[in-house]
Amino acid sequence: MTTKQQERDHIDRFLDSIRERLPMLDPEVEGLVDRIQGLNRRFHRALDDTLTEFGLDYSEWKLLGLLSRAGDTYRSSPGSLARMMELSSGAMTNRLDRLEEAALLRRLPDPNDRRGIRVELTAKGKRLYEDAIVVQGRKEAFFAGALTKSEQKQLNALLRKLMLEFERAEDGPPEHC
């Protein structure tokens, strides 16, 4: 083992502290879950810092992302966006108002429904979204750089197995879960 593999993190110390009191817990499983949760919090914190830098919050960034993937027109209906983001129509209206005021999107009449509107990502909104993605991507690549490309592929394969198990369980969890 190399020196890096022998290093202990705060999760190892935590597991040591509960091992005798909670012998029924599998330290490998607990370590895996605690590390994934800790990494998730840290990646979210880095994303929040990036979004603050660009004057966005997470839900606004997500909304711009949905529009950026909405085909060649970068358009969608407010109702469809609200459903995808699991928001009420009022909450969606507030987000749309703020982003429209910042000229990151615009509301247009729906050509197929004279009572409806379409929401369109502006060139400024697309550019801001992509600039934030680039900055966040660099941060993520920096941290992922702790692993070799081979290790990154291996970790992705292992995490994919876990994700697939959750996806299967969500369709009908076993009785013991």
N, C-alpha and C positions, 0 to 999 in steps of 0.2 A: 504494500500500500504506500501511496505517496503521502507526503506531509499534509496536503490539502484534504485527502480522504480521511485522515485521522483527526482532523480538526473537529471540535465539538461546538455546536451552536446552542442558543438558549433553549431550544426544544429538547436537546439531549439532557440539559440540566433539569428542566422541568420534569421530564420522564423519570429521571433518577429520583426526584423528590417525591413522586407519587407511586413508585414501583411497589414499595412495601404496603402502603395503605390501600392501594387498589390493584391487587394482584390479578384480578379477573380481566383487566384491560391488556390487550395485546400491544406492547410498546411499538411494534412496527406499524400497526394500523394507526395508533394514536399519533405517532411521529409523522406519518404520511398526511393525515388529515390536518394536523396543526400546521405543518409546513405549507400545505396548499392554501390554507386559510390565511396564514401570515403573508405569503407571497401575494395573494389576491389583494389584501389590504394595502400592501406596499405599491403594487402596480396601480391600484385605484388612486392612491395618494399622488403618485407621479402624474397620472392622467389629470387629476384635479388641478395640480400645479400648472400643467400645460394649458388646460382650458382657461384658467384664470389669466394666464399670459395673453390669451387671445380674446378675453372678455366674454367667455361663454360659460354656461354651466353644463352639466352632463346631459340633461334632457334636451337642451338646445343643440348641443353637438350631435346627439343621437338623431334629432329631427333633421338637421342638415345632412347627416349621413343617409337617412332614408330617402331624402329627395335626390341626393347625388347618385343613388342606385335606382332611381325610378325611370329608367329608360332614357332614350335620347333627349326627351323634352324636359327632364328633371321636374316633372309635374305629378301631383297627386291631389286627391280630394282631402279636405280637412278631416272628414269622417274616417277615411281609410287610415290616415296618419294617426288619428286618435286611437283607433282599434289596435294598430301595430304597437303603439307606445303604451297601451292600456291606460289611457287618460280619458277623463270626462270631456265633453265638448267645451265646457267652460275653461278647463285647464288648458286645452289645446288652443283655444282662442287667445288666452293670455300669452302663450309662447309665440304664437303667430304674430300677435301685435308687436311684441318686443323685437322679434327678428325682422319684421317688415319695417319697423321704425329705424332699425340699423341698416336697412337696405340689403339684407342678406337673403330675403325672399320677397316675392310680391304675390298679391292675390289677383287673379284674372277671372273674367266670366267663364263659366263652363260652356264650351261650344255645343254640348249635347243636352244641356239642361239650363234654360234661361234663368232659373231660380238658384242654381248652384254656382259654386266658385271652384277654381283650381288653384293650388298653391304651387308656385314655381320658384326654384332656386335661382338666384341671380348669379351673374359672373363673379361678383364680389363674394357672395356666400360660398360658392364653389371653391374659390381661391382660398378663402379663410379656412374652410373645412380641410382642404388638402394641405395647407401650410401647417395646421395643427397636427394632422396625421404624420407629416414628415418629422416634426419635432418629437412627437411621442414615439414614433418608430425608432428614432435614434436612441432615445432613453431605453426602450425595451431591448434594442440590440446590444447596448452597453451591458445591461445586466445579463442577458442571455450569453454574452461573450465569456462568462465564467465557465461555460461548457464548450467543448469542441463541437464542430458541426456534427460529428458522429454521435456525440452524447445528446445533442439537441434532437436529432432524429429518433434516437432511442427513447428519450423522455417523451417526445410527442407520441410515439407508438404506444407507450405505456399509459399515458394520460388518455389517449383515444380509447383504449380498452376500458378504462374506468368510466369514461363518458358514455360509451355504448351500453355499459351495464346499467347506468342511471337511466338512460333513454328507454331501455327495455323494461326496467322496473316501473317507470312512470306510466307505461302502458298497462300495467297490472302487477303491482308489487307482490312479491311472495308473502305468505302469511306471517313469516317470522320477521319481516322488516318493519 
